[in-house]
Amino acid sequence: MKLIEIKNLCRHFDTEGIITKALNGVDFTINKGEFVAIMGPSGSGKSTLLHILGFLDRHTHGEFIFDGKASTEFDDLELAKLRNKSVGFVFQSFNLLSKSNVIENVKLPLMYSDVPEEKWDKIAKKCIEDVGLSHRTNFKITKLSGGEKQRVAIARALVNNPKIIFADEPTGNLDSKSGQKVMQVLEDLNKNKEHTIILITHETETASHAERIIRLKDGLLVSDKKVQKRRSSKDFNK
């Protein structure tokens, strides 16, 4: 079932009359439960695409249909609700509150949801367990390794049970072993197909964990291929 449909998508920026075409006619579809990597060099348009798909920016031309509804039909209030409930973000820089502990960071999105406060701890603890960090629940963020911080960020992205998780260069600040653990968490989350995952990366090895790789260059889609043999993080430990 289709979750995202992109048709002739364009995003042009006007700087004092100079037009920059960050995206210039991109077409693809992502089904519910897919694990898709989007790759491309700097300036290819992948960050711009992420911002549009994550409802952080609006496109200039074309169509972006999310779960059967055109994005142009959502008003600002609906977009805010989508960002909080339907979309989870994992960033390269973690974006965690350093003075708070793990469970406090994971619960943060629930403060802006309609979930009753008495349920927050239970939901947060389940998400922390899902990323293998139950033994770190009450640790301060400053006491965690980089890989553990990224797993906390993934748990935080999960608390509202989003339809889609965007992972923007999630291994970019990690050593290879920590990066493998983070990718294993994302793979495990995708196994039951409840979460669609879109991975933004410039690393071929990281992208190989996805089921499909979309490549961008100069604002255009240049390839869209299934991964022949999906790379599991467990393969690296053999």
C-alpha positions as CSV (number, residue, x, y, z in Angstrom):
1,M,0.0,0.0,0.0
2,K,1.4,3.4,-1.0
3,L,2.5,5.8,1.8
4,I,4.3,8.4,-0.2
5,E,3.8,9.4,-3.8
6,I,6.0,12.0,-5.4
7,K,5.2,13.3,-8.9
8,N,7.3,15.8,-10.8
9,L,8.4,17.3,-7.4
10,C,10.3,20.6,-7.6
11,R,11.8,22.9,-5.0
12,H,13.2,26.1,-6.3
13,F,14.8,28.8,-4.1
14,D,14.7,32.5,-5.2
15,T,17.7,34.5,-3.8
16,E,17.5,38.1,-5.1
17,G,16.2,36.9,-8.4
18,I,18.6,34.0,-8.8
19,I,16.8,30.7,-9.0
20,T,18.4,27.6,-7.5
21,K,16.7,24.3,-8.5
22,A,17.4,22.1,-5.5
23,L,14.8,19.5,-6.8
24,N,13.8,19.7,-10.5
25,G,11.2,17.0,-11.3
26,V,11.5,13.9,-9.1
27,D,9.2,10.9,-9.3
28,F,8.9,7.9,-7.0
29,T,6.6,5.9,-4.7
30,I,7.3,4.5,-1.3
31,N,5.1,1.8,0.1
32,K,4.2,1.2,3.8
33,G,6.8,-0.9,5.5
34,E,9.6,-0.2,3.1
35,F,13.2,0.6,4.2
36,V,14.5,3.0,1.6
37,A,17.9,4.8,1.5
38,I,18.3,8.1,-0.3
39,M,21.8,8.8,-1.5
40,G,23.6,11.6,-3.3
41,P,26.6,14.0,-3.1
42,S,26.4,17.4,-1.4
43,G,24.0,19.6,-3.4
44,S,22.1,16.6,-4.9
45,G,18.9,17.6,-3.2
46,K,18.6,14.9,-0.6
47,S,18.4,17.2,2.4
48,T,15.8,19.3,0.6
49,L,13.8,16.2,-0.2
50,L,14.0,15.1,3.5
51,H,12.6,18.5,4.6
52,I,9.7,18.2,2.2
53,L,8.9,14.6,3.0
54,G,9.1,15.3,6.8
55,F,6.7,18.3,6.5
56,L,9.4,20.8,7.4
57,D,9.2,22.6,4.0
58,R,6.8,22.9,1.1
59,H,7.6,22.1,-2.5
60,T,7.4,24.6,-5.3
61,H,5.8,22.5,-8.0
62,G,4.5,18.9,-8.5
63,E,2.7,16.6,-6.1
64,F,3.5,15.1,-2.7
65,I,0.8,12.7,-1.6
66,F,1.1,11.3,1.9
67,D,-1.1,8.4,2.9
68,G,-3.6,9.2,0.1
69,K,-3.8,12.9,0.8
70,A,-2.0,15.7,-1.1
71,S,0.3,17.7,1.2
72,T,-1.1,20.9,0.0
73,E,-4.4,20.0,1.6
74,F,-2.9,20.1,5.1
75,D,-3.1,23.4,7.0
76,D,-0.3,24.5,9.4
77,L,-2.1,22.9,12.4
78,E,-2.5,19.6,10.6
79,L,1.2,19.7,9.5
80,A,2.3,20.2,13.1
81,K,0.2,17.2,14.2
82,L,1.7,15.1,11.4
83,R,5.2,16.0,12.4
84,N,4.5,15.0,16.0
85,K,2.4,11.8,15.5
86,S,3.0,10.4,12.0
87,V,6.7,11.2,11.6
88,G,9.8,10.4,13.7
89,F,13.2,12.1,13.1
90,V,16.7,10.8,13.9
91,F,19.5,13.2,13.2
92,Q,23.3,12.9,12.9
93,S,23.8,15.2,15.9
94,F,21.3,13.4,18.1
95,N,19.6,16.6,19.3
96,L,19.1,15.3,22.9
97,L,18.8,17.4,26.1
98,S,22.2,16.9,27.7
99,K,21.1,17.8,31.2
100,S,18.2,15.3,31.2
101,N,18.3,11.5,31.5
102,V,17.3,8.9,28.9
103,I,13.7,8.5,29.8
104,E,13.1,12.2,30.1
105,N,14.5,12.7,26.6
106,V,12.4,9.8,25.2
107,K,9.2,11.1,26.8
108,L,9.6,14.6,25.3
109,P,7.4,14.2,22.2
110,L,4.6,12.9,24.3
111,M,4.3,16.3,26.0
112,Y,2.9,17.6,22.7
113,S,0.6,14.6,22.1
114,D,-2.9,13.7,23.3
115,V,-1.5,10.7,25.2
116,P,-2.5,10.9,29.0
117,E,0.6,11.7,31.1
118,E,0.1,8.7,33.3
119,K,1.0,6.5,30.3
120,W,4.2,8.3,29.3
121,D,6.6,6.3,31.5
122,K,5.2,2.9,30.2
123,I,5.4,4.0,26.6
124,A,8.9,5.5,26.9
125,K,10.3,2.4,28.8
126,K,9.0,0.1,26.0
127,C,10.7,2.2,23.3
128,I,13.9,2.2,25.4
129,E,13.7,-1.5,25.6
130,D,13.1,-1.8,21.9
131,V,16.5,-0.1,21.2
132,G,18.3,-2.3,23.8
133,L,18.9,0.4,26.5
134,S,16.7,-0.6,29.4
135,H,19.9,-0.7,31.6
136,R,20.5,3.0,30.8
137,T,16.9,4.3,31.5
138,N,17.9,6.7,34.2
139,F,21.4,7.6,33.0
140,K,22.2,11.2,32.1
141,I,22.8,11.7,28.4
142,T,26.3,12.9,29.2
143,K,27.2,9.5,30.5
144,L,26.3,7.7,27.3
145,S,28.5,6.7,24.3
146,G,27.7,8.2,20.8
147,G,26.0,5.0,19.7
148,E,23.9,4.9,22.8
149,K,22.9,8.5,22.3
150,Q,21.8,7.7,18.8
151,R,19.7,4.8,20.1
152,V,18.1,7.1,22.6
153,A,17.2,9.4,19.6
154,I,15.6,6.4,17.8
155,A,13.6,5.6,21.0
156,R,12.4,9.2,21.1
157,A,11.4,9.0,17.5
158,L,9.3,5.9,18.3
159,V,7.2,7.1,21.3
160,N,4.3,8.4,19.2
161,N,4.3,5.2,17.1
162,P,4.9,7.1,13.8
163,K,4.1,5.8,10.4
164,I,7.5,6.8,9.1
165,I,11.0,7.3,10.6
166,F,13.5,9.6,8.9
167,A,17.1,8.8,9.8
168,D,19.4,11.6,8.5
169,E,23.0,10.4,8.4
170,P,22.4,8.4,11.7
171,T,25.9,6.8,11.7
172,G,27.8,10.0,10.6
173,N,29.2,10.8,14.0
174,L,29.8,7.2,15.1
175,D,32.6,4.7,14.8
176,S,31.9,1.6,12.7
177,K,31.0,-0.7,15.6
178,S,28.5,1.8,17.0
179,G,27.1,2.5,13.6
180,Q,26.5,-1.2,13.0
181,K,24.5,-1.4,16.3
182,V,22.4,1.6,15.2
183,M,21.7,0.0,11.8
184,Q,20.7,-3.2,13.5
185,V,18.2,-1.4,15.6
186,L,16.7,0.2,12.5
187,E,16.6,-3.2,10.7
188,D,14.8,-4.8,13.7
189,L,12.2,-2.0,13.8
190,N,11.5,-2.6,10.1
191,K,11.1,-6.4,10.3
192,N,7.5,-6.3,11.3
193,K,6.8,-3.6,8.6
194,E,5.0,-1.4,11.1
195,H,7.5,1.4,10.5
196,T,8.5,2.7,7.1
197,I,12.1,3.9,7.3
198,I,13.8,6.5,5.0
199,L,17.5,6.7,5.5
200,I,19.5,9.7,4.2
201,T,23.2,8.8,3.8
202,H,26.2,9.3,1.6
203,E,27.8,6.1,2.9
204,T,27.4,3.1,0.5
205,E,27.9,0.6,3.3
206,T,25.2,2.2,5.5
207,A,22.8,2.4,2.5
208,S,23.3,-1.3,1.8
209,H,21.2,-2.2,4.9
210,A,18.1,-0.8,3.1
211,E,15.9,-2.8,0.7
212,R,16.1,-0.1,-1.9
213,I,18.4,2.8,-2.9
214,I,17.2,6.0,-4.5
215,R,20.1,8.1,-5.9
216,L,19.9,11.9,-6.5
217,K,22.2,14.1,-8.5
218,D,21.8,17.8,-9.2
219,G,18.1,17.8,-8.1
220,L,17.2,14.8,-10.3
221,L,16.6,11.1,-9.6
222,V,19.3,9.2,-11.4
223,S,18.5,5.6,-10.2
224,D,16.0,3.7,-8.1
225,K,17.1,0.1,-7.5
226,K,16.3,-2.8,-5.1
227,V,19.3,-3.9,-3.0
228,Q,20.2,-7.3,-4.4
229,K,21.2,-8.8,-1.1
230,R,20.1,-6.7,1.9
231,R,23.1,-6.3,4.2
232,S,22.4,-7.2,7.8
233,S,24.5,-5.6,10.6
234,K,24.9,-9.2,11.8
235,D,27.0,-9.9,8.7
236,F,29.7,-7.6,9.9
237,N,30.2,-9.5,13.1
238,K,30.9,-12.9,11.5
